[in-house]
Amino acid sequence: MMHFNKMKRWGAVILAGTMAFSLVGCGGKKGDSQADEPAETTTEAAADSSEADDDSEEFVDGSVDLPSDFGDMIYPLTSLMVEASAKGLPYYNEDSTEDEADSFWFSMAVLTSLMNDYVKDVTVDTDENYLYLEEETVNMYASALYDAFAKGNLEFPELPEDDTYAVYNDEDGTYGFLSGGIGTMKAYITDCEEDGEDYILTAELRDTDNDDLYGRYEITITPTSYDGDEDNAFAYGVSAFEEQDSDEEEGVDFSEGATEEEGDTAEESSTEETDETTEEEESSADDEPEISEDEALSLAEEYYGEDAEYTFEDIITVGDYEYYNFAVDGEGVSSTNVLVSVDGENVLGGVQNDDGSWSFDQ
């Protein structure tokens, strides 16, 4: 079983450090101020558009009219954007491969934590690592994330025993999803177009600290097909999810004549492009790790010995330095991770705290 801190590092898949994430209702305009804590709400309140409208400015950027029953759909949308940005996998569908199944369970784990934190306590049990849900609740969440599941066209992918983000409890038939937070990431809806019964949304995932853009997405939501026994918290399900090309969104002009401005020649343009390419290549070369992942693993194994189990997770930044990040498990192991600097000079055992900071072995 993977460690609790894995989920705490959702945000660290993209950058080191975490900040407060704030979400509330739907509709309206984005104000100048942002609340540090989400407004308390319930499934019933989410369906009440009059209450939801009061909180709309927190995740709507610009003048955007959302459906009055949009409610808590911001949480499934956020979960899918976090999954796409952190995992880099396409939206899970009937044609997805077994290797892509992790994206399904990852998005389910994110949604479970968001709903548990910001909407209502839907868990039937908890432990140090997981939030456990009844199967009916799991079906409801999956239907909001994947309308194809609600229609019966998509099944849960196989859940391996060593899956990172989800487990199944045979004794009581519940699913457990790794609990955590998403750090500095926050969703904003920038456009909404009605398309028959569906709505096509343009949404962005941003860093709340510096407004950096993690990704821009086009998301289609359709009236939910979920017909389970549990009262549904979502009036819609996601039927299509695509990442948008940021270059196209910037309005780059590729029309004839646009490549040559007054006083510029094609030769000068070509020279500038060559210089820029060279600079990018040099910058990329400077950013390459000085030791390989295998070399870093060898150094990590020296920390607690080869009897411990080491699993490479990602390269993270702590302070001004980059580290190979290995999860570690075994008898006598006091930390959850071993970090090896990319130059091979430093090897640190440590635990990531809830606020994203690290505590290292003395």
C-alpha positions in Angstrom: 0.0 0.0 0.0 1.3 3.4 -1.0 1.7 6.2 1.6 -0.7 8.8 2.7 1.7 11.5 1.7 1.3 10.5 -2.0 -2.1 12.2 -2.1 -0.8 15.1 -0.2 1.5 15.7 -3.1 -1.1 16.1 -5.8 -0.1 19.7 -6.2 3.6 18.8 -5.9 3.3 16.7 -9.1 3.4 20.1 -10.8 5.3 22.3 -8.3 6.7 22.2 -4.8 4.8 23.8 -2.0 1.0 24.2 -1.4 -1.5 26.9 -0.6 -5.1 27.1 0.4 -7.7 26.1 -2.2 -11.0 27.9 -2.1 -14.2 26.9 -3.9 -17.9 27.8 -3.6 -21.2 27.9 -5.6 -21.9 29.0 -9.2 -22.9 31.8 -11.7 -22.0 35.5 -11.7 -18.6 37.4 -11.9 -15.3 37.0 -10.2 -14.6 39.7 -7.6 -11.4 41.3 -6.5 -11.2 39.3 -3.2 -11.1 35.6 -2.6 -12.2 33.7 0.5 -9.6 31.6 2.2 -12.1 28.9 3.2 -15.0 27.5 1.0 -18.5 28.2 2.1 -20.3 25.3 3.9 -22.9 23.7 1.7 -24.9 20.5 1.4 -26.3 18.5 -1.4 -29.7 20.2 -1.0 -28.1 23.6 -1.0 -26.2 22.8 -4.2 -29.5 22.2 -6.0 -30.9 25.5 -4.8 -29.7 28.1 -7.3 -30.6 31.0 -5.1 -28.1 29.9 -2.5 -25.5 28.9 -5.1 -25.6 32.3 -6.9 -24.4 34.1 -3.7 -21.0 32.2 -4.0 -20.6 32.3 -7.7 -17.8 34.8 -8.0 -15.2 32.4 -6.5 -14.8 30.3 -9.5 -16.4 32.2 -12.4 -14.0 34.5 -14.3 -15.8 37.1 -16.3 -19.5 37.4 -17.2 -20.5 33.8 -17.6 -24.0 32.5 -17.3 -24.1 28.9 -15.9 -27.1 26.7 -15.7 -29.1 27.4 -12.5 -28.7 23.8 -11.4 -24.9 23.8 -11.9 -24.4 23.3 -8.2 -21.5 21.2 -7.1 -20.3 20.4 -10.7 -17.3 22.5 -10.1 -15.8 19.7 -8.1 -15.9 17.0 -10.8 -14.6 19.6 -13.3 -11.8 20.5 -10.9 -10.9 16.8 -10.4 -10.6 16.1 -14.1 -8.4 19.2 -14.6 -6.2 18.3 -11.7 -5.9 14.7 -13.1 -5.1 16.0 -16.6 -2.5 18.4 -15.4 -0.9 16.1 -12.8 -1.0 12.8 -14.6 -0.8 14.0 -18.2 -3.3 11.3 -19.4 -6.2 11.8 -21.7 -9.8 11.7 -20.4 -10.7 8.1 -19.6 -13.2 6.5 -21.9 -14.3 3.2 -23.5 -11.1 3.2 -25.7 -8.7 3.9 -22.9 -5.9 1.4 -22.3 -5.1 -0.5 -19.2 -2.1 1.7 -18.6 -4.4 4.7 -18.5 -6.7 3.3 -15.8 -4.7 5.2 -13.2 -6.3 8.4 -14.4 -9.8 7.1 -13.6 -8.9 6.2 -10.0 -6.9 9.4 -9.5 -9.8 11.6 -10.6 -12.1 9.6 -8.3 -9.8 10.1 -5.3 -9.5 13.9 -6.0 -13.3 14.2 -6.2 -13.8 12.2 -3.0 -11.5 14.4 -1.0 -13.0 17.6 -2.5 -16.6 16.5 -1.7 -15.6 15.3 1.8 -13.9 18.6 2.5 -16.2 21.2 1.0 -19.7 19.7 0.6 -20.7 17.1 3.2 -19.2 14.1 5.0 -20.1 11.2 2.8 -17.6 8.7 4.1 -18.7 5.6 5.9 -15.3 5.0 7.4 -11.8 6.6 7.5 -8.4 5.5 8.4 -5.0 7.1 8.3 -4.9 7.0 4.5 -8.3 6.5 3.0 -11.9 7.8 2.8 -14.3 4.9 2.4 -17.5 5.2 0.4 -20.5 3.0 -0.2 -20.6 1.6 -3.7 -23.7 3.7 -4.6 -21.8 6.9 -3.7 -18.9 5.7 -5.8 -21.3 5.1 -8.7 -22.7 8.6 -8.3 -19.2 10.2 -8.3 -18.1 8.2 -11.4 -21.3 9.3 -13.2 -20.5 12.9 -12.6 -16.9 12.4 -13.9 -17.8 10.1 -16.8 -21.3 10.2 -18.3 -20.5 7.1 -20.3 -20.4 5.2 -17.0 -23.8 6.4 -16.0 -25.2 5.3 -19.4 -23.6 1.9 -18.9 -21.1 2.3 -21.7 -18.1 2.4 -19.4 -17.1 0.1 -16.5 -14.7 0.6 -13.7 -11.2 -0.3 -14.9 -9.4 -3.1 -13.1 -8.2 -2.1 -9.6 -4.9 -3.7 -8.9 -4.1 -4.7 -5.3 -1.2 -2.2 -5.3 -3.1 0.7 -6.8 -1.9 4.0 -5.5 -5.2 5.9 -5.2 -8.0 3.4 -4.4 -8.7 0.1 -2.6 -11.7 -2.2 -2.3 -12.8 -3.6 1.1 -14.3 -7.0 0.5 -15.7 -7.2 4.0 -18.2 -4.4 3.7 -18.2 -3.7 0.0 -16.8 -0.2 0.3 -14.2 1.6 -1.8 -11.4 3.6 -0.2 -9.9 6.6 -1.9 -6.6 8.1 -0.8 -7.3 11.3 1.0 -5.5 14.6 0.3 -5.6 18.1 -1.1 -4.7 19.8 -4.3 -2.5 22.6 -3.0 -2.4 25.8 -5.0 -4.6 24.6 -7.9 -8.0 26.2 -8.4 -10.5 26.0 -11.2 -12.1 29.0 -13.0 -14.8 28.9 -15.6 -14.3 31.5 -18.3 -17.0 30.7 -20.8 -20.3 28.7 -21.1 -22.3 28.0 -24.2 -25.6 26.2 -24.4 -25.7 23.4 -26.9 -29.2 21.9 -26.8 -29.5 20.2 -23.4 -25.7 20.2 -23.0 -23.4 23.0 -22.0 -19.9 23.5 -23.4 -17.6 25.1 -20.8 -14.2 26.6 -21.1 -12.3 26.2 -17.8 -8.8 26.9 -16.6 -6.7 25.5 -13.8 -4.6 28.2 -12.2 -2.1 28.7 -9.4 -3.8 30.8 -6.8 -0.4 32.3 -5.6 0.8 33.7 -8.9 -2.1 33.1 -11.4 0.1 30.8 -13.5 -1.9 28.6 -15.9 -1.7 24.9 -15.5 -4.0 24.1 -18.3 -7.1 25.3 -20.3 -9.8 22.8 -21.1 -13.1 22.5 -23.0 -15.6 20.5 -21.1 -19.0 19.3 -22.2 -21.6 18.5 -19.5 -24.9 16.8 -20.1 -27.9 16.2 -17.9 -27.0 13.2 -15.7 -28.0 9.7 -16.6 -27.4 8.5 -13.1 -30.4 6.8 -11.6 -29.1 5.2 -8.4 -30.8 4.9 -5.1 -28.8 7.7 -3.5 -29.9 11.4 -4.0 -27.7 12.7 -6.7 -25.4 15.7 -5.8 -24.9 16.4 -9.5 -27.4 17.5 -12.1 -24.9 16.9 -14.9 -22.2 14.5 -16.0 -19.1 15.2 -18.0 -19.5 13.8 -21.6 -16.4 15.3 -23.2 -13.1 16.7 -21.9 -10.3 18.1 -24.1 -7.2 20.2 -23.3 -7.0 23.3 -25.5 -3.9 24.4 -27.3 -2.7 27.5 -25.5 -1.1 28.9 -28.7 -4.4 28.8 -30.5 -6.0 30.6 -27.6 -3.4 33.4 -27.8 -4.7 34.3 -31.3 -1.5 33.7 -33.2 -1.9 35.0 -36.8 -0.8 32.4 -39.4 -2.2 34.3 -42.4 -0.2 35.0 -45.5 2.1 38.1 -45.0 1.8 37.9 -41.2 5.3 36.5 -40.9 7.0 39.5 -42.4 6.6 42.9 -40.8 7.9 46.1 -42.3 11.7 46.2 -42.3 12.0 42.5 -41.6 13.0 39.8 -44.2 12.4 36.1 -44.3 16.1 35.6 -43.7 16.1 37.8 -40.6 13.1 35.9 -39.3 14.8 32.6 -39.9 18.0 33.8 -38.1 15.9 34.9 -35.1 14.2 31.6 -35.0 17.6 29.8 -35.1 18.9 31.9 -32.3 15.8 31.3 -30.2 16.1 27.5 -30.8 19.7 27.5 -29.8 19.0 29.4 -26.6 16.1 26.9 -25.8 18.4 24.0 -26.4 21.1 25.4 -24.2 18.6 26.2 -21.5 17.2 22.6 -21.8 20.7 21.2 -21.5 21.3 23.2 -18.4 18.1 21.8 -16.8 19.0 18.2 -17.4 19.8 16.2 -14.3 23.5 15.5 -13.7 22.8 11.9 -12.5 20.3 9.4 -14.0 17.3 8.0 -12.2 19.0 4.7 -11.8 22.0 6.4 -10.2 19.7 8.3 -7.9 18.0 5.1 -6.9 21.3 3.5 -6.0 22.0 6.5 -3.7 18.5 6.3 -2.2 19.0 2.5 -1.5 22.1 3.3 0.6 20.0 5.5 2.9 17.8 2.7 4.5 19.5 -0.3 2.9 18.4 -2.5 0.0 15.9 -4.4 2.1 13.5 -1.4 2.0 11.2 -0.9 -1.0 11.9 2.3 -3.1 9.5 3.6 -5.7 10.3 6.6 -7.9 7.5 9.2 -7.9 8.8 12.4 -9.6 11.4 15.1 -9.6 10.4 17.9 -7.2 11.8 21.3 -6.2 12.6 22.0 -2.6 14.0 25.5 -2.0 16.3 26.2 -4.9 17.2 22.6 -5.6 15.7 19.7 -7.5 15.5 16.2 -6.1 14.6 12.7 -7.3 11.7 11.8 -5.1 11.4 8.1 -4.0 8.7 6.7 -1.8 10.2 4.2 0.7 8.7 1.4 2.8 10.1 -1.2 5.0 10.9 -2.3 8.6 12.7 0.4 10.6 12.0 3.1 8.0 11.1 6.3 9.8 10.4 8.5 6.7 7.9 8.1 3.9 10.4 9.4 1.2 14.0 9.6 0.3 15.1 12.7 -1.8 18.3 12.6 -3.9 19.5 15.8 -5.3 19.9 15.8 -9.1 23.7 16.4 -8.7 23.9 13.4 -6.4 25.4 15.5 -3.6 22.6 15.2 -1.1 20.4 12.3 0.1 17.6 13.2 2.6 15.0 11.1 4.3 11.8 13.1 5.0 8.1 13.4 5.3 5.9 16.0 3.5 3.6 17.9 5.8 0.0 18.8 5.2 1.0 22.3 4.2 3.4 21.1 1.5 6.6 21.7 3.5 9.0 19.0 4.3 10.4 17.6 7.6 13.7 15.9 7.2 15.6 13.4 9.3 18.1 14.9 11.6 
